Amino acid sequence: MPSPSKKPAEVEVMSIIALVGNKGGAGKTTLAVNLAAGLARQESVAVIDADPQGSALQWRAICADASAPPVSVAEADLQRQANTLLQDYHCVVIDCPPSVHAPQTGAVLGFGDLALIPVQPSPMDLWASVHIEQSIEEAHKLNPSLRTLLVINQLEPRTTLSRLVRDALREIAFPVADTAVRRRAVYRTSALQGKSVFDMGRRGADAAAEIDQLIQEVNTA
């Protein structure tokens, strides 16, 4: 696996990536900040925290690395805010509220380039994904270029449910990333320290490698 200390080969980065979910606890914000940190090793990245919990903002507040991606609170006009940031950054990652019915989520789906949807291998997450499918179909009417990618998050490979989740996700009309993000303690540990897995040295090497692999898929979705 590639070392997180090595900069990955440059790829074309999508401009606006939205992390979308329909229930809390899916690891959406954790994935958002680590995705942003990984992308920032290739291009300049900014994060918009549109989740009312403000976890991405809290992470950035305790982050001691001045070069980490900046995080700003969502403004009323998210499209204008994102476009303003794109004048100075190559990519904007938006952490949406944990509901597809939230106005901010609907707004972002109307102008974003990619909706990245983390799904845990659990019945509740799979059922919630059905509602996301309906919302994405509605968003396509206004934003036909919107791309969508499901990513299995917090995977525990040895469990029966984790082995079956890919088959279940095939019932949803969206592509599923080949890269699955595993349940690893380093994701929680790094967040508590205001770091990404790329800052955790050997402890974060496997996690950083899977985020890099996911980034490759994100940019070819």
C-alpha positions as CSV (number, residue, x, y, z in Angstrom):
1,M,0.0,0.0,0.0
2,P,1.3,3.5,-0.7
3,S,2.7,5.5,2.2
4,P,0.7,8.5,3.2
5,S,3.9,10.5,3.2
6,K,4.1,10.2,-0.5
7,K,2.1,12.5,-2.7
8,P,-0.2,10.6,-5.0
9,A,-0.2,11.0,-8.8
10,E,-2.1,14.1,-9.8
11,V,-5.6,13.6,-11.1
12,E,-8.3,15.9,-12.2
13,V,-10.3,17.1,-9.2
14,M,-14.0,17.7,-9.3
15,S,-14.9,21.2,-8.3
16,I,-17.8,20.6,-5.8
17,I,-18.1,17.4,-3.9
18,A,-21.1,17.0,-1.5
19,L,-21.1,14.4,1.3
20,V,-24.8,13.4,1.5
21,G,-26.6,11.1,3.9
22,N,-30.1,10.5,5.2
23,K,-29.3,9.6,8.8
24,G,-26.7,10.4,11.5
25,G,-23.9,8.2,12.4
26,A,-22.9,7.1,8.9
27,G,-19.4,8.6,9.2
28,K,-20.2,11.4,6.8
29,T,-18.2,14.2,8.4
30,T,-15.3,11.9,9.2
31,L,-15.2,11.0,5.6
32,A,-15.6,14.6,4.5
33,V,-12.6,15.9,6.4
34,N,-10.3,13.0,5.5
35,L,-11.3,13.3,1.8
36,A,-10.6,17.0,1.9
37,A,-7.2,16.3,3.6
38,G,-6.3,13.8,0.9
39,L,-7.4,16.0,-1.9
40,A,-5.4,18.9,-0.4
41,R,-2.3,16.9,-1.1
42,Q,-3.0,17.3,-4.8
43,E,-4.9,20.6,-5.1
44,S,-6.1,23.5,-2.9
45,V,-9.3,22.5,-1.0
46,A,-11.9,24.3,1.1
47,V,-14.7,22.8,3.2
48,I,-18.2,24.1,3.9
49,D,-19.9,22.7,7.0
50,A,-23.6,22.6,6.3
51,D,-24.3,20.0,9.0
52,P,-26.1,21.6,12.0
53,Q,-23.9,19.6,14.3
54,G,-20.9,21.6,13.1
55,S,-18.4,18.7,13.6
56,A,-16.2,19.7,10.7
57,L,-15.9,23.2,12.2
58,Q,-15.0,21.7,15.6
59,W,-12.4,19.5,13.9
60,R,-10.8,22.5,12.2
61,A,-10.9,24.6,15.4
62,I,-8.6,22.1,17.2
63,C,-6.5,21.4,14.2
64,A,-2.9,22.7,14.8
65,D,-1.9,22.4,11.2
66,A,-2.2,25.8,9.5
67,S,-2.0,24.2,6.1
68,A,-5.1,22.0,6.7
69,P,-8.1,22.8,4.5
70,P,-10.1,25.7,5.9
71,V,-13.7,25.0,7.1
72,S,-16.4,27.7,6.9
73,V,-19.9,27.6,8.2
74,A,-22.6,27.3,5.5
75,E,-24.2,30.6,4.4
76,A,-27.8,31.1,3.2
77,D,-26.8,31.0,-0.5
78,L,-24.6,27.9,-0.7
79,Q,-24.1,28.1,-4.4
80,R,-22.8,31.6,-4.2
81,Q,-20.5,30.7,-1.3
82,A,-19.1,27.7,-3.1
83,N,-18.5,29.7,-6.3
84,T,-16.8,32.4,-4.3
85,L,-14.5,29.8,-2.7
86,L,-13.7,28.3,-6.1
87,Q,-12.1,31.7,-7.1
88,D,-9.3,30.7,-4.6
89,Y,-9.5,26.9,-4.3
90,H,-9.6,24.1,-6.9
91,C,-12.2,22.1,-5.0
92,V,-14.9,22.6,-2.4
93,V,-16.1,19.8,-0.2
94,I,-19.5,20.3,1.4
95,D,-20.6,18.4,4.4
96,C,-24.4,18.3,4.1
97,P,-27.0,17.8,6.9
98,P,-27.9,14.2,7.6
99,S,-31.1,14.4,5.7
100,V,-31.9,14.6,2.0
101,H,-35.0,16.7,2.9
102,A,-32.9,19.5,4.5
103,P,-33.0,22.7,2.4
104,Q,-29.2,22.8,2.3
105,T,-28.9,19.3,0.9
106,G,-31.4,20.0,-1.8
107,A,-29.6,23.2,-2.7
108,V,-26.2,21.5,-3.0
109,L,-27.6,18.7,-5.1
110,G,-28.9,21.3,-7.5
111,F,-25.4,22.6,-8.3
112,G,-22.8,20.1,-7.1
113,D,-20.6,18.0,-9.4
114,L,-20.6,14.8,-7.3
115,A,-22.8,13.5,-4.5
116,L,-20.7,11.1,-2.4
117,I,-23.0,8.9,-0.2
118,P,-21.4,7.0,2.7
119,V,-23.5,3.9,3.6
120,Q,-22.8,1.7,6.6
121,P,-23.4,-2.0,6.2
122,S,-26.6,-1.9,8.3
123,P,-30.3,-2.4,7.4
124,M,-31.1,1.2,8.7
125,D,-28.5,2.7,6.4
126,L,-29.7,0.7,3.4
127,W,-33.3,1.7,4.0
128,A,-32.3,5.3,4.3
129,S,-30.4,5.1,1.0
130,V,-33.7,4.5,-0.8
131,H,-34.9,8.0,0.0
132,I,-31.6,9.4,-1.2
133,E,-32.1,7.7,-4.5
134,Q,-35.5,9.5,-4.9
135,S,-33.9,12.9,-4.0
136,I,-31.1,12.4,-6.5
137,E,-33.5,11.6,-9.2
138,E,-35.4,14.9,-8.5
139,A,-32.1,16.8,-8.4
140,H,-31.1,15.4,-11.8
141,K,-34.0,17.4,-13.3
142,L,-32.3,20.6,-12.4
143,N,-28.7,19.4,-12.4
144,P,-28.4,16.6,-15.0
145,S,-24.6,16.6,-14.8
146,L,-24.7,15.6,-11.1
147,R,-22.7,12.4,-10.6
148,T,-23.4,10.0,-7.7
149,L,-21.2,7.5,-5.9
150,L,-22.1,5.3,-3.0
151,V,-19.2,4.3,-0.7
152,I,-19.4,1.6,1.9
153,N,-18.2,3.2,5.2
154,Q,-17.1,1.6,8.5
155,L,-16.9,-1.8,6.9
156,E,-16.1,-4.8,9.0
157,P,-15.0,-7.3,6.4
158,R,-15.5,-10.5,8.4
159,T,-19.1,-9.9,9.2
160,T,-21.9,-11.5,7.2
161,L,-23.8,-8.3,6.8
162,S,-20.7,-6.6,5.4
163,R,-20.3,-9.4,2.8
164,L,-23.9,-9.0,1.8
165,V,-24.0,-5.2,1.6
166,R,-22.7,-4.9,-2.0
167,D,-25.4,-7.2,-3.2
168,A,-28.0,-5.1,-1.4
169,L,-26.7,-1.8,-2.8
170,R,-27.0,-3.2,-6.4
171,E,-30.8,-2.6,-5.9
172,I,-30.0,1.1,-5.9
173,A,-29.5,2.7,-9.3
174,F,-26.1,4.3,-8.4
175,P,-22.6,3.1,-8.8
176,V,-20.8,1.7,-5.7
177,A,-17.2,2.6,-5.1
178,D,-14.8,-0.4,-5.3
179,T,-13.0,1.1,-2.3
180,A,-14.7,0.5,1.0
181,V,-13.7,2.5,4.0
182,R,-13.1,0.1,6.9
183,R,-14.0,0.7,10.6
184,R,-10.6,1.8,12.0
185,A,-9.9,3.3,15.4
186,V,-7.5,5.8,13.8
187,Y,-10.4,7.7,12.2
188,R,-11.8,8.5,15.6
189,T,-8.4,9.1,17.2
190,S,-7.2,11.5,14.5
191,A,-10.5,13.4,14.7
192,L,-10.2,13.9,18.4
193,Q,-6.7,15.3,17.9
194,G,-7.8,17.7,15.1
195,K,-5.9,15.6,12.5
196,S,-6.6,13.5,9.5
197,V,-5.4,10.0,9.0
198,F,-2.7,11.4,6.7
199,D,-1.1,13.0,9.8
200,M,-1.0,9.8,11.9
201,G,2.1,8.3,10.5
202,R,2.3,4.5,10.4
203,R,-0.9,4.2,12.5
204,G,-2.8,5.9,9.7
205,A,-1.1,4.3,6.7
206,D,-3.8,1.8,5.8
207,A,-6.6,4.4,6.3
208,A,-4.7,7.0,4.3
209,A,-4.2,4.4,1.5
210,E,-7.9,3.6,1.3
211,I,-8.8,7.4,1.2
212,D,-6.3,7.9,-1.6
213,Q,-7.9,5.0,-3.5
214,L,-11.3,6.5,-3.0
215,I,-10.1,9.8,-4.3
216,Q,-9.0,8.1,-7.5
217,E,-12.5,6.7,-7.9
218,V,-14.1,10.0,-7.0
219,N,-12.2,11.7,-9.8
220,T,-13.3,9.1,-12.4
221,A,-16.9,8.7,-11.2
